[in-house]
Amino acid sequence: MNPLPAAYLEQFGEPSGYLEFASTGPVSHRVREAVAAALEVVACPPGNASQAIAARLETAAAAMSRLVGVAPHRVTAVPTTSAGIFQVAFGLLGRPGNVVIPAHEFPANVYPWLRAEEAGGPEVRRVSCPDYRVTPERLAPAVDAETLVLAVSLVDFITGFRVDVEALRLAFPAPLLVVDAIQGLGAVGATLEPADVLVAGGQKWLRAGWGSGLMAVGERALERLAPTLTGWCGVERFMDFGVAAPHGALGTAHRFQEGSPPYFGALQLGAAVEVIELAGIAAIEGAVLERAAAMEEAVRRAGGEVLDPWRQRSERAGIVSFRLPAEDPAATVSRLTDAGLVAARRSGWVRVSPHASTPPETAARLREALRASDGD
Ligand SMILES: Cc1ncc(COP(=O)(O)O)c(C=O)c1O
């Protein structure tokens, strides 16, 4: 595998033992600079502050649209993954039918559907996936002619299982397919197609920092979702205050704004995408998969049990969860901390999540730290 370009790697300065990208991805120099420059503009605006950063916002929007393979009007900045999913869920209020989600989804892909159900939205069907494999066969018993939405994580936050979005689309062509891509986008390639909505916060693998995120929306979703949470910035001629509200909702992804868009977050994400482009998402994905496979091997060689629902490379991303025989995961995490390795405990497992900038040697450090548990 070719090494990643120095121009990309030089952007990052996190400690070499940082293995918590599934929680929070340390940001690049370029993201820091983008935020600092934007703060400078709002601190000392040369004129109207929002006009002064308008061109940068356009550049950022273009970067976001390149990342997920859509035209700029099909993508909008959101402050969190949840914000985008809430927009979709509340866009279905009053519609009879159901929404199907895997039962082990991260709560950001659960609460919006439950809150919408309580407010008169579709019934929520949670499908148990005991082997953590989110496949058409597993979801099929819950999907029927009344299913309005199928909502899945691109990559599961504990097992790292990566869903075959294309297979879901082919198996279930009628419902809207909503993808929470936060645990994948930035580590692996993902486009809006073949889904109808793709939402991802920027704080993890995209390395854009909190308060950033994107929501990409296809034509069918725009047609089917009501503008329930569309606010003053999501409408036609929004600055035309002489015409009483409501104005017509925009026919673009910008309809999904409740108020002023998250300008800083958009600039963070734009900068983060430009950093991804220094290496290319394919090269980053290759490096992430290599690092994750090395972590898995390190765990196995140290006698650990890996939570491994995947059967092939395409079902994997950057997350590996494991446990050691007869050791409490909390004790394992704290021992790793002592060895300078930052890991997490999730549902009885220890989770490590390296990125492309993680030095390959970190896998050997993990192995050593784990072997130290049995005096080896
Ligand atoms: C699958 C998944 N979705 C969403 C989130 C976060 O959601 P939000 O960006 O709304 O905080 C996380 C983790 O924090 C996650 O693992």
The ligand as an SDF file (V2000), in Angstrom:
LIG
                    3D

 16 16  0  0  0  0  0  0  0  0999 V2000
  -23.9050    5.9930   14.7430 C   0  0  0  0  0  0  0  0  0  0  0  0
  -23.8590    7.3220   15.4380 C   0  0  0  0  0  0  0  0  0  0  0  0
  -24.7010    8.2820   15.0740 N   0  0  0  0  0  0  0  0  0  0  0  0
  -24.6790    9.4990   15.6400 C   0  0  0  0  0  0  0  0  0  0  0  0
  -23.7700    9.8130   16.6300 C   0  0  0  0  0  0  0  0  0  0  0  0
  -23.7310   11.1880   17.2080 C   0  0  0  0  0  0  0  0  0  0  0  0
  -24.8630   11.9330   16.8910 O   0  0  0  0  0  0  0  0  0  0  0  0
  -24.8300   13.5190   16.9610 P   0  0  0  0  0  0  0  0  0  0  0  0
  -23.9260   14.0020   15.8580 O   0  0  0  0  0  0  0  0  0  0  0  0
  -26.2330   13.9080   16.7750 O   0  0  0  0  0  0  0  0  0  0  0  0
  -24.3050   13.8860   18.3150 O   0  0  0  0  0  0  0  0  0  0  0  0
  -22.8690    8.8170   17.0650 C   0  0  0  0  0  0  0  0  0  0  0  0
  -21.8810    9.0240   18.1330 C   0  0  0  0  0  0  0  0  0  0  0  0
  -21.7730    9.9530   18.8900 O   0  0  0  0  0  0  0  0  0  0  0  0
  -22.9140    7.5670   16.4380 C   0  0  0  0  0  0  0  0  0  0  0  0
  -22.0530    6.6010   16.7890 O   0  0  0  0  0  0  0  0  0  0  0  0
  1  2  1  0
  2  3  1  0
  2 15  2  0
  3  4  2  0
  4  5  1  0
  5  6  1  0
  5 12  2  0
  6  7  1  0
  7  8  1  0
  8  9  2  0
  8 10  1  0
  8 11  1  0
 12 13  1  0
 12 15  1  0
 13 14  2  0
 15 16  1  0
M  END
$$$$
